[in-house]
Amino acid sequence: MRLRLVLWAAGLALGVFSLLIARADPAFSFAGTSFGGAVALLGAGWALLTCALAHWGRRPGNAVGPLLVAASCAWFLAEWDNPGVGSPAVFTVGLVFYAACAPLVGWATLAYPSGRLSSWAERVAVSVALAGALIVVGLLPALFFDPATRGCVLCPDNLVLVSDESGLFDDLNRVGVHLGLAWSLLLVAVAGWRVARSSPARRRVVAPIVLAGGIYLALVASSFGASLDRGFLGSSTFDQRLWLAQAAALVALALTVAWGLLRTRRMRSSLARLVVELGEPAPAGGLRDGLARTLADPELEIVYPVGEGHYADAGGRTVDLARVEGRVATPLVRDGRPVAVLVHRAGLLDDPELVEEVTSAARLALENERLQAEVHAQLEDLRSSRARIIEAGDAERRRLERDLHDGAQQRLVGLSLALRLLRAQLGIDRDQRLARRLDEAGVELARAVAELRELAHGIHPVVLSDEGLAAAVEALAEATPAPLRIGALPQERFPAVVETAAYLVVAEATKAGAARVSAIRRDGALLVEVETGAEPQGLVDLEDRVGALDGRVAVERASGGGVRIRAEIPCE
């Protein structure tokens, strides 16, 4: 802050000093003694200086502010090679730096808003312009310019004079003018190309600066073009008019810089309001809605890193960034760590400062939602894991039922048939004792087959897999000792885990005594309702099983001891 105040005071003094130099010998100055010239000299320099310092203060690490401060000082230096200046040092500075303003303005224009030149073409153009203005136009001719031998008796001494070479001085000036026309047009062309290849959003940011800077550089090119015949830059009437137009262009450039700062401030205010709104309790995804409104992108999405290479939305649902089509994913980084990723339309966040503003303003809200997303993602993983365990358990139960049915049960049935055949082959003169023992073995085998069939049915009823829930409940009603009244049941098929969960709810409830069961599909869920005379013992297991499928079990206990179990199982 103190440095900027010193620079601002120094810039004001520099402007006044330059105006005094111009009025000391108006014949060799641009501003002269007119009021308009003074306004142009001071207005352009001070306006550019003020806006540059404001930009510097707002964005300390950005090179645009210092570059424009240097350009504003260089604007004043164009008056310092005046013979009436009186000071050899001031006169020499004017000789070397009188053309330095244009390349600095071109540099700042191409670097806006990031402060960095983004392409090799921009870097080449700025390097050529700086070399052309400071070395070819400024320093080299000054090395061989002796004011006394050129007839300027009022000129102070040239402190960088190496040798009086009038011919070489003229040739260097002529080369500098031609080269100046080339590099000033090159800067205009590169600036125009930069706007042309920008996205619409970025073009809205850089176009005003490039337009004002491009007009100024085009006027500088006109000055070089008008000086081609005489071989040096002068201060003729036409040159003064071009200089006045350049002053107006610099004022316009300063205003566009100020507008950029104002636009950023308005965006920050919008984000600040968003942060205040997010200070109130908000549901998951509230930040997304707020940013979507602020950035005018209704389809904007925010995803959060929840693990190595894994991303999830605020609800914990997994998001695959590789499958985002037609959208752009911009990471929001804070202290070198990714906080979130914005998925938005192309070009929305081409302005890196806007990304920084979003990251800064919504940092706490992003952190909160990222933590919530991590918790939701962990819950989602846990829910998925439980569902997979239930599904794997059901598959194992079905496999065991098939193994018992196709293996042990079939062998016992075969053995029973063999005993019957052996019993029949004993004939009339049979051994009564052996026959009785065969009959007893046959009875035991039949009992073993029945128990094995019941065991297999208890593990997983095959009718449930083959014909569905309705048929399985009807089979259960025939097998259960307590009466089971069946109401309306859906005849359609459901996922195996859903049918198994619903069947186990009914089967567990019937163990408590007589029951009545009905089921219906409604709003993407299978609703099973069982009324029984007592509370089943395995109710907690049923709640865990249904809960693993993201469903729920509600139990209503009547005063007379009856229980109504209502299971809601998602089936889509």
C-alpha positions as CSV (number, residue, x, y, z in Angstrom):
1,M,0.0,0.0,0.0
2,R,2.8,2.4,0.9
3,L,4.7,1.6,-2.3
4,R,1.6,2.3,-4.4
5,L,1.0,5.6,-2.6
6,V,4.6,6.6,-3.3
7,L,4.3,5.6,-6.9
8,W,1.0,7.5,-7.2
9,A,2.6,10.7,-5.8
10,A,5.7,10.2,-8.0
11,G,3.5,9.8,-11.0
12,L,1.6,13.0,-10.2
13,A,4.9,14.8,-9.8
14,L,6.3,13.2,-13.0
15,G,3.3,14.5,-15.0
16,V,3.6,18.1,-13.7
17,F,7.4,18.0,-14.4
18,S,6.8,16.7,-17.9
19,L,4.2,19.4,-18.6
20,L,6.7,22.0,-17.4
21,I,9.3,20.6,-19.8
22,A,6.8,20.7,-22.7
23,R,6.0,24.3,-22.0
24,A,9.7,25.2,-21.7
25,D,10.2,24.6,-25.4
26,P,6.7,24.0,-26.9
27,A,8.1,23.8,-30.5
28,F,9.6,20.4,-29.8
29,S,6.9,19.0,-27.6
30,F,3.5,17.3,-28.1
31,A,1.6,19.0,-25.4
32,G,2.9,22.5,-26.1
33,T,1.3,25.3,-24.2
34,S,-2.3,24.6,-25.0
35,F,-4.9,23.6,-22.4
36,G,-5.9,20.6,-24.5
37,G,-2.3,19.4,-24.7
38,A,-2.0,19.7,-20.9
39,V,-5.2,17.8,-20.4
40,A,-4.1,15.1,-22.9
41,L,-0.6,14.7,-21.3
42,L,-1.8,14.7,-17.7
43,G,-5.2,13.1,-18.2
44,A,-3.9,10.1,-20.1
45,G,-0.9,9.5,-17.9
46,W,-2.7,10.0,-14.6
47,A,-5.7,8.0,-15.6
48,L,-3.6,5.1,-16.7
49,L,-1.5,5.4,-13.5
50,T,-4.5,5.5,-11.2
51,C,-6.2,2.5,-12.7
52,A,-2.9,0.6,-12.9
53,L,-2.3,1.1,-9.2
54,A,-5.8,0.1,-8.4
55,H,-5.4,-3.1,-10.5
56,W,-2.0,-3.7,-8.7
57,G,-3.6,-3.3,-5.3
58,R,-6.5,-5.6,-6.2
59,R,-4.3,-8.2,-7.8
60,P,-0.8,-8.0,-6.2
61,G,0.7,-10.9,-8.0
62,N,-0.5,-9.9,-11.5
63,A,1.9,-8.2,-13.9
64,V,-0.7,-6.1,-15.6
65,G,-0.7,-3.4,-12.9
66,P,3.1,-2.8,-12.8
67,L,3.2,-2.9,-16.6
68,L,0.6,-0.1,-16.9
69,V,2.4,1.9,-14.2
70,A,5.5,1.7,-16.2
71,A,3.6,2.6,-19.4
72,S,2.1,5.7,-17.7
73,C,5.6,6.9,-16.7
74,A,6.9,6.2,-20.2
75,W,4.0,8.3,-21.6
76,F,5.5,11.3,-19.8
77,L,9.0,10.5,-20.8
78,A,8.1,11.3,-24.5
79,E,8.4,15.0,-23.6
80,W,11.9,14.7,-22.0
81,D,14.0,14.8,-25.1
82,N,13.1,18.5,-25.4
83,P,16.0,20.9,-26.0
84,G,14.6,23.2,-23.4
85,V,14.8,20.6,-20.6
86,G,18.1,22.0,-19.3
87,S,19.3,18.8,-17.6
88,P,21.6,16.4,-19.4
89,A,20.3,13.5,-17.4
90,V,16.7,14.2,-18.1
91,F,17.5,14.9,-21.7
92,T,19.3,11.6,-22.0
93,V,16.5,9.6,-20.4
94,G,14.1,11.2,-22.9
95,L,16.4,10.2,-25.8
96,V,16.5,6.6,-24.7
97,F,13.0,6.0,-23.5
98,Y,10.7,8.3,-25.5
99,A,9.2,5.4,-27.4
100,A,8.8,3.0,-24.5
101,C,5.1,3.5,-23.8
102,A,3.8,1.5,-26.8
103,P,5.5,-1.8,-26.2
104,L,4.6,-1.7,-22.5
105,V,0.9,-1.1,-23.4
106,G,1.1,-3.9,-25.9
107,W,2.6,-6.2,-23.2
108,A,-0.1,-5.4,-20.7
109,T,-2.9,-5.8,-23.3
110,L,-1.7,-9.2,-24.3
111,A,-1.1,-10.3,-20.7
112,Y,-4.6,-9.2,-19.4
113,P,-6.2,-10.6,-17.3
114,S,-3.9,-13.3,-16.0
115,G,-0.7,-11.2,-16.2
116,R,1.1,-13.8,-18.3
117,L,1.7,-14.1,-22.0
118,S,0.1,-17.4,-23.0
119,S,1.6,-18.2,-26.4
120,W,5.0,-18.0,-28.1
121,A,3.6,-15.6,-30.7
122,E,2.7,-13.1,-27.9
123,R,6.1,-13.5,-26.3
124,V,7.9,-13.0,-29.6
125,A,5.8,-9.9,-30.4
126,V,6.4,-8.3,-27.1
127,S,10.2,-9.1,-27.2
128,V,10.5,-7.6,-30.7
129,A,8.5,-4.5,-29.6
130,L,10.6,-3.9,-26.5
131,A,13.9,-4.4,-28.4
132,G,12.7,-2.2,-31.2
133,A,11.5,0.7,-29.0
134,L,14.2,0.7,-26.3
135,I,17.3,-0.4,-28.3
136,V,16.7,0.4,-32.0
137,V,14.6,3.6,-31.6
138,G,16.0,4.7,-28.3
139,L,19.5,3.6,-27.2
140,L,21.4,2.9,-30.5
141,P,20.7,6.3,-32.1
142,A,21.5,8.1,-28.8
143,L,24.9,6.5,-28.7
144,F,25.9,8.4,-31.9
145,F,23.9,11.6,-31.4
146,D,25.8,14.8,-30.5
147,P,23.3,17.6,-30.2
148,A,25.9,20.3,-30.7
149,T,27.2,19.1,-34.0
150,R,23.5,18.6,-35.2
151,G,22.9,22.3,-34.7
152,C,21.0,22.1,-31.4
153,V,22.7,24.8,-29.4
154,L,20.1,24.7,-26.6
155,C,20.2,20.9,-26.2
156,P,21.9,19.6,-23.0
157,D,24.7,17.1,-23.3
158,N,23.9,13.5,-24.3
159,L,25.3,11.5,-21.5
160,V,25.4,8.2,-23.5
161,L,27.1,9.7,-26.5
162,V,29.9,7.3,-27.7
163,S,30.8,8.9,-31.0
164,D,29.4,11.6,-33.2
165,E,28.3,9.6,-36.3
166,S,25.7,11.7,-38.0
167,G,25.3,9.2,-40.9
168,L,25.0,6.2,-38.6
169,F,22.5,8.2,-36.4
170,D,20.3,8.9,-39.4
171,D,20.4,5.3,-40.6
172,L,19.6,3.9,-37.2
173,N,16.6,6.3,-36.9
174,R,15.4,5.2,-40.3
175,V,15.7,1.5,-39.3
176,G,14.0,2.2,-36.0
177,V,11.0,3.9,-37.7
178,H,10.6,1.1,-40.2
179,L,10.9,-1.5,-37.4
180,G,8.6,0.5,-35.2
181,L,5.9,0.3,-37.9
182,A,6.4,-3.5,-38.1
183,W,6.3,-4.3,-34.4
184,S,3.4,-2.0,-33.6
185,L,1.3,-3.7,-36.4
186,L,2.6,-7.1,-35.1
187,L,1.2,-6.3,-31.6
188,V,-2.1,-5.3,-33.1
189,A,-2.3,-8.5,-35.2
190,V,-1.4,-10.7,-32.3
191,A,-4.0,-9.0,-30.0
192,G,-6.7,-9.4,-32.7
193,W,-5.8,-13.1,-33.1
194,R,-6.0,-13.6,-29.4
195,V,-9.5,-12.2,-29.3
196,A,-10.5,-14.2,-32.4
197,R,-9.5,-17.6,-30.9
198,S,-10.9,-16.9,-27.4
199,S,-14.1,-18.6,-26.2
200,P,-17.2,-16.3,-26.0
201,A,-16.8,-16.0,-22.2
202,R,-13.2,-15.1,-22.3
203,R,-13.8,-12.8,-25.3
204,R,-16.2,-10.8,-23.2
205,V,-13.4,-10.3,-20.6
206,V,-10.5,-9.4,-22.9
207,A,-12.2,-7.7,-25.8
208,P,-12.6,-4.2,-24.3
209,I,-8.9,-4.1,-23.2
210,V,-7.7,-5.4,-26.5
211,L,-9.9,-3.0,-28.4
212,A,-8.6,0.1,-26.5
213,G,-5.0,-1.2,-26.5
214,G,-5.3,-2.1,-30.2
215,I,-6.5,1.4,-31.1
216,Y,-3.6,3.0,-29.3
217,L,-1.1,0.7,-31.0
218,A,-2.7,1.3,-34.4
219,L,-2.2,5.1,-33.7
220,V,1.4,4.5,-32.8
221,A,1.8,2.5,-36.0
222,S,0.3,5.5,-37.9
223,S,3.0,7.8,-36.3
224,F,5.7,5.5,-37.5
225,G,4.1,5.3,-40.9
226,A,3.9,9.0,-41.2
227,S,7.6,9.3,-40.3
228,L,8.9,6.9,-42.9
229,D,9.8,9.6,-45.4
230,R,11.7,11.8,-42.9
231,G,13.3,8.9,-41.2
232,F,12.7,9.9,-37.5
233,L,9.8,10.5,-35.1
234,G,8.9,14.2,-35.0
235,S,6.4,16.5,-33.4
236,S,4.7,18.1,-36.4
237,T,1.1,19.2,-36.4
238,F,0.0,15.8,-37.8
239,D,2.1,14.0,-35.2
240,Q,0.6,16.1,-32.4
241,R,-2.9,15.1,-33.6
242,L,-1.9,11.5,-33.6
243,W,-0.5,12.0,-30.1
244,L,-3.8,13.5,-28.9
245,A,-5.7,10.5,-30.3
246,Q,-3.2,8.2,-28.5
247,A,-3.9,10.1,-25.3
248,A,-7.7,9.4,-25.8
249,A,-7.0,5.8,-26.5
250,L,-4.9,5.5,-23.3
251,V,-7.8,7.0,-21.3
252,A,-10.1,4.5,-22.8
253,L,-7.7,1.7,-21.9
254,A,-7.6,3.0,-18.3
255,L,-11.4,3.0,-18.2
256,T,-11.6,-0.6,-19.5
257,V,-9.2,-1.6,-16.8
258,A,-11.4,0.1,-14.2
259,W,-14.5,-1.6,-15.7
260,G,-12.7,-5.0,-15.3
261,L,-12.1,-4.2,-11.7
262,L,-15.7,-3.1,-11.2
263,R,-17.0,-6.3,-12.9
264,T,-14.8,-8.4,-10.6
265,R,-16.1,-6.6,-7.6
266,R,-19.7,-7.2,-8.7
267,M,-18.9,-10.8,-9.1
268,R,-17.3,-10.9,-5.7
269,S,-20.4,-9.3,-4.2
270,S,-22.6,-11.9,-5.9
271,L,-20.4,-14.7,-4.5
272,A,-20.4,-13.0,-1.1
273,R,-24.2,-13.0,-1.1
274,L,-24.0,-16.6,-2.0
275,V,-21.7,-17.3,0.9
276,V,-24.2,-15.5,3.3
277,E,-27.0,-17.5,1.9
278,L,-25.1,-20.7,2.4
279,G,-24.5,-19.6,6.0
280,E,-28.1,-20.7,6.6
281,P,-28.8,-24.4,7.0
282,A,-29.1,-25.7,3.4
283,P,-29.7,-29.2,2.0
284,A,-27.0,-31.1,0.2
285,G,-26.6,-29.6,-3.2
286,G,-27.5,-26.0,-2.0
287,L,-24.1,-24.8,-3.1
288,R,-24.6,-26.1,-6.6
289,D,-27.9,-24.3,-6.9
290,G,-26.3,-21.0,-5.7
291,L,-23.3,-21.2,-8.0
292,A,-25.6,-22.2,-10.9
293,R,-27.6,-19.0,-10.4
294,T,-24.5,-16.8,-9.8
295,L,-22.6,-18.2,-12.9
296,A,-25.8,-18.4,-15.0
297,D,-25.3,-22.1,-15.9
298,P,-28.4,-24.1,-14.8
299,E,-26.7,-27.4,-15.6
300,L,-23.6,-26.7,-13.6
301,E,-22.6,-29.6,-11.3
302,I,-20.1,-29.8,-8.4
303,V,-18.3,-33.0,-7.7
304,Y,-15.9,-33.7,-4.9
305,P,-12.8,-35.9,-4.6
306,V,-13.7,-38.7,-2.2
307,G,-10.8,-40.9,-2.8
308,E,-7.9,-41.6,-5.1
309,G,-9.4,-40.9,-8.5
310,H,-13.0,-41.1,-7.3
311,Y,-15.5,-38.3,-7.3
312,A,-19.0,-38.0,-6.0
313,D,-21.7,-35.4,-5.9
314,A,-23.1,-33.8,-2.7
315,G,-25.4,-36.7,-2.2
316,G,-22.5,-39.2,-2.3
317,R,-23.4,-40.6,-5.7
318,T,-20.4,-41.6,-7.8
319,V,-19.6,-39.4,-10.8
320,D,-17.4,-40.5,-13.6
321,L,-15.7,-37.4,-15.0
322,A,-14.4,-39.4,-18.0
323,R,-18.0,-39.7,-19.2
324,V,-18.8,-36.0,-19.0
325,E,-19.7,-35.1,-22.7
326,G,-20.1,-31.6,-24.0
327,R,-19.1,-30.1,-20.7
328,V,-15.9,-28.9,-19.2
329,A,-14.5,-30.0,-15.8
330,T,-12.6,-27.2,-14.0
331,P,-10.8,-28.2,-10.8
332,L,-11.0,-25.7,-7.9
333,V,-7.6,-25.8,-6.1
334,R,-6.9,-24.4,-2.7
335,D,-3.4,-24.4,-1.3
336,G,-2.3,-26.9,-3.9
337,R,-5.1,-29.3,-3.0
338,P,-8.2,-30.0,-5.1
339,V,-11.3,-28.9,-3.2
340,A,-13.9,-29.6,-5.9
341,V,-14.5,-29.9,-9.6
342,L,-17.0,-27.7,-11.4
343,V,-18.6,-29.4,-14.5
344,H,-19.9,-26.5,-16.6
345,R,-20.5,-25.4,-20.2
346,A,-17.4,-24.7,-22.3
347,G,-15.9,-21.2,-21.8
348,L,-17.8,-20.4,-18.6
349,L,-14.6,-20.3,-16.4
350,D,-12.0,-19.4,-19.0
351,D,-11.2,-16.4,-16.8
352,P,-8.7,-17.8,-14.2
353,E,-9.5,-14.9,-11.8
354,L,-13.2,-16.0,-11.8
355,V,-12.1,-19.5,-10.8
356,E,-10.0,-18.0,-8.0
357,E,-12.9,-15.8,-6.9
358,V,-15.3,-18.8,-6.8
359,T,-12.7,-20.8,-4.9
360,S,-12.0,-18.1,-2.4
361,A,-15.6,-17.0,-1.8
362,A,-17.1,-20.4,-1.5
363,R,-14.2,-22.1,0.2
364,L,-15.9,-22.9,3.5
365,A,-19.1,-24.0,1.8
366,L,-17.1,-26.2,-0.6
367,E,-15.2,-27.8,2.3
368,N,-18.5,-28.5,4.1
369,E,-20.1,-30.1,1.1
370,R,-17.0,-32.0,0.3
371,L,-17.0,-33.5,3.8
372,Q,-20.8,-34.3,3.5
373,A,-20.1,-35.9,0.1
374,E,-17.4,-38.1,1.7
375,V,-19.8,-39.2,4.4
376,H,-22.6,-39.8,1.9
377,A,-20.2,-41.7,-0.4
378,Q,-19.1,-43.9,2.5
379,L,-22.8,-44.6,3.4
380,E,-23.5,-45.4,-0.2
381,D,-20.5,-47.8,-0.3
382,L,-21.7,-49.4,2.9
383,R,-25.3,-49.7,1.6
384,S,-23.9,-51.2,-1.6
385,S,-21.7,-53.6,0.3
386,R,-24.7,-54.8,2.5
387,A,-26.7,-55.3,-0.7
388,R,-24.0,-57.3,-2.2
389,I,-23.6,-59.4,0.9
390,I,-27.4,-60.1,1.0
391,E,-27.4,-61.0,-2.7
392,A,-24.3,-63.3,-2.3
393,G,-26.0,-64.9,0.7
394,D,-29.2,-65.5,-1.3
395,A,-27.2,-67.0,-4.2
396,E,-25.5,-69.3,-1.8
397,R,-28.8,-70.4,-0.3
398,R,-30.2,-71.2,-3.7
399,R,-27.0,-73.2,-4.5
400,L,-27.4,-75.2,-1.3
401,E,-31.0,-75.9,-2.1
402,R,-30.1,-77.1,-5.5
403,D,-27.3,-79.3,-4.2
404,L,-29.6,-80.9,-1.6
405,H,-32.4,-81.4,-4.1
406,D,-30.2,-82.7,-6.9
407,G,-27.7,-84.5,-4.8
408,A,-28.6,-86.0,-1.4
409,Q,-32.3,-86.0,-1.9
410,Q,-32.1,-87.8,-5.2
411,R,-29.8,-90.4,-3.8
412,L,-32.1,-91.0,-0.8
413,V,-35.0,-91.4,-3.2
414,G,-33.0,-93.9,-5.3
415,L,-32.1,-95.8,-2.1
416,S,-35.8,-95.9,-1.1
417,L,-36.7,-97.4,-4.5
418,A,-33.9,-100.0,-4.2
419,L,-35.3,-101.1,-0.8
420,R,-38.8,-101.4,-2.2
421,L,-37.4,-103.5,-5.1
422,L,-35.5,-105.7,-2.6
423,R,-38.6,-106.0,-0.5
424,A,-40.6,-107.1,-3.5
425,Q,-38.0,-109.7,-4.5
426,L,-38.3,-111.5,-1.1
427,G,-41.2,-113.5,-2.5
428,I,-44.0,-115.3,-0.6
429,D,-41.6,-117.5,1.4
430,R,-40.0,-114.4,2.8
431,D,-38.0,-114.0,5.9
432,Q,-40.4,-112.1,8.2
433,R,-37.7,-110.6,10.3
434,L,-35.8,-109.4,7.2
435,A,-39.0,-108.0,5.7
436,R,-39.8,-106.1,8.8
437,R,-36.4,-104.6,8.9
438,L,-36.6,-103.5,5.3
439,D,-40.0,-101.9,6.0
440,E,-38.5,-100.0,8.9
441,A,-35.6,-98.9,6.7
442,G,-38.0,-97.7,4.1
443,V,-40.0,-95.7,6.6
444,E,-36.8,-94.1,7.9
445,L,-35.7,-93.2,4.4
446,A,-39.1,-91.6,3.6
447,R,-38.8,-89.6,6.8
448,A,-35.2,-88.5,5.9
449,V,-36.3,-87.5,2.4
450,A,-39.2,-85.4,3.9
451,E,-36.9,-83.7,6.4
452,L,-34.3,-83.1,3.8
453,R,-37.0,-81.6,1.5
454,E,-38.2,-79.4,4.3
455,L,-34.7,-78.3,5.1
456,A,-34.0,-77.4,1.5
457,H,-37.3,-75.5,1.3
458,G,-36.4,-73.6,4.4
459,I,-33.0,-72.6,3.0
460,H,-34.6,-71.4,-0.2
461,P,-37.9,-72.5,-1.7
462,V,-37.4,-73.5,-5.3
463,V,-40.8,-72.3,-6.2
464,L,-39.7,-68.8,-5.3
465,S,-37.0,-68.9,-7.9
466,D,-39.1,-70.7,-10.5
467,E,-42.5,-69.0,-10.2
468,G,-42.1,-65.9,-8.1
469,L,-43.5,-64.5,-4.8
470,A,-47.2,-65.2,-5.3
471,A,-46.6,-68.9,-6.0
472,A,-44.1,-69.2,-3.1
473,V,-46.5,-67.7,-0.6
474,E,-49.3,-70.0,-1.8
475,A,-46.9,-73.0,-1.3
476,L,-46.0,-71.6,2.2
477,A,-49.7,-71.5,3.1
478,E,-50.1,-75.1,2.2
479,A,-47.0,-76.2,4.2
480,T,-47.3,-74.0,7.3
481,P,-49.2,-75.5,10.2
482,A,-50.9,-72.2,11.2
483,P,-53.6,-70.8,8.9
484,L,-52.3,-68.3,6.4
485,R,-54.9,-66.2,4.6
486,I,-53.7,-64.7,1.3
487,G,-54.9,-61.3,0.1
488,A,-53.9,-59.6,-3.1
489,L,-50.5,-60.5,-4.4
490,P,-48.7,-59.2,-7.5
491,Q,-48.2,-61.8,-10.1
492,E,-45.3,-60.1,-11.8
493,R,-41.7,-61.0,-11.1
494,F,-39.3,-58.8,-9.1
495,P,-35.5,-58.9,-8.7
496,A,-34.5,-62.1,-6.8
497,V,-33.3,-60.2,-3.7
498,V,-36.6,-58.3,-3.5
499,E,-38.7,-61.5,-3.8
500,T,-36.5,-63.3,-1.3
501,A,-36.7,-60.4,1.2
502,A,-40.5,-60.2,0.8
503,Y,-40.9,-64.0,1.2
504,L,-38.8,-64.1,4.3
505,V,-40.9,-61.3,5.9
506,V,-44.0,-63.5,5.2
507,A,-42.4,-66.7,6.3
508,E,-41.0,-65.2,9.5
509,A,-44.4,-63.7,10.4
510,T,-46.2,-67.0,9.9
511,K,-44.0,-68.6,12.6
512,A,-45.8,-66.5,15.2
513,G,-49.2,-68.1,14.3
514,A,-52.1,-67.5,12.0
515,A,-51.5,-64.6,9.7
516,R,-52.9,-62.6,6.8
517,V,-50.7,-61.4,4.0
518,S,-51.1,-59.0,1.0
519,A,-48.7,-57.2,-1.2
520,I,-48.8,-54.5,-3.9
521,R,-46.3,-52.6,-6.0
522,R,-46.5,-48.9,-5.5
523,D,-44.2,-45.9,-6.3
524,G,-41.2,-48.1,-7.3
525,A,-41.5,-50.3,-4.2
526,L,-43.0,-53.6,-3.2
527,L,-45.2,-53.1,-0.2
528,V,-45.8,-56.2,1.9
529,E,-48.2,-56.2,4.8
530,V,-48.6,-59.1,7.2
531,E,-51.0,-59.2,10.1
532,T,-50.3,-61.8,12.8
533,G,-51.4,-62.6,16.3
534,A,-47.9,-62.2,17.9
535,E,-44.7,-60.5,17.2
536,P,-42.2,-62.7,15.3
537,Q,-38.8,-63.4,17.0
538,G,-36.6,-62.6,13.9
539,L,-37.9,-59.1,13.4
540,V,-34.5,-57.5,13.8
541,D,-33.1,-59.7,11.1
542,L,-35.9,-58.8,8.8
543,E,-35.2,-55.1,9.4
544,D,-31.5,-55.5,8.6
545,R,-32.3,-57.5,5.4
546,V,-34.9,-55.0,4.1
547,G,-32.7,-52.1,5.2
548,A,-29.8,-53.5,3.2
549,L,-32.0,-53.0,0.1
550,D,-32.6,-49.4,1.1
551,G,-36.1,-50.4,2.3
552,R,-37.7,-50.2,5.7
553,V,-39.9,-52.3,8.1
554,A,-42.7,-50.7,10.2
555,V,-44.3,-52.6,13.0
556,E,-47.7,-51.6,14.6
557,R,-48.6,-53.4,17.8
558,A,-52.3,-53.5,18.7
559,S,-53.5,-53.5,22.3
560,G,-54.9,-57.0,21.9
561,G,-51.5,-58.5,21.0
562,G,-51.9,-58.4,17.3
563,V,-49.0,-57.1,15.1
564,R,-49.1,-55.5,11.7
565,I,-45.8,-55.7,9.8
566,R,-45.4,-53.4,6.8
567,A,-42.3,-53.8,4.7
568,E,-41.4,-51.4,1.9
569,I,-38.8,-52.8,-0.4
570,P,-37.5,-50.7,-3.4
571,C,-37.7,-52.7,-6.6
572,E,-36.5,-50.3,-9.3
